[in-house]
Amino acid sequence: MYRQTLQTLRIDTPGRGLHNITHRVSTAIANAGIADGLLTLFLRHTSASLLIQENADPDVLGDLERFVQRLVPDGDPLFRHRDEGPDDMPAHVRAAVTAVQLAIPMSNGALMLGTWQGIYLWEHRIRPQHREIVLHLAGTHVAGAD
């Protein structure tokens, strides 16, 4: 039987950086009763993004952050939009060149991530933020699950 669920995951970030949310996402969908299907994550913000990336070596995350900082530095005189500080427009550009939506298949009730893959909320603002991610899960209902 086909089933779908929709829920919102609220995450408080400590500020800029890649924050592993794999466990939070897995926990949020654990009781959905869906065995095989597709999870769509949608971030409801314009100054952060979602990313699937290596979860084994923290140097990868630091290297990504340093690379994007080089591409889109805070306070770049190119940008006019600075309503919320020197990281305002750079955060929007970083979100524009990454993604605010992910789709991850599920099989046997588990996300089909690779061995070294994790789901990350990439906060592009310097200060702590409150973020919302909409989770939409659709697929085959597990027999006997409510």
Secondary structure by P-SEA (a helix, b strand, c coil): ccbbbbbbbbbbbcccccccaaaaaaaaaccccccbbbbbbbbccccccccccccccaaaaaaaaaaaaaacccccccccccccccaaaaaaaaaaacccbbbbbbccccccccccbbbbbccccccbbbbbbbbbbbcccccccc
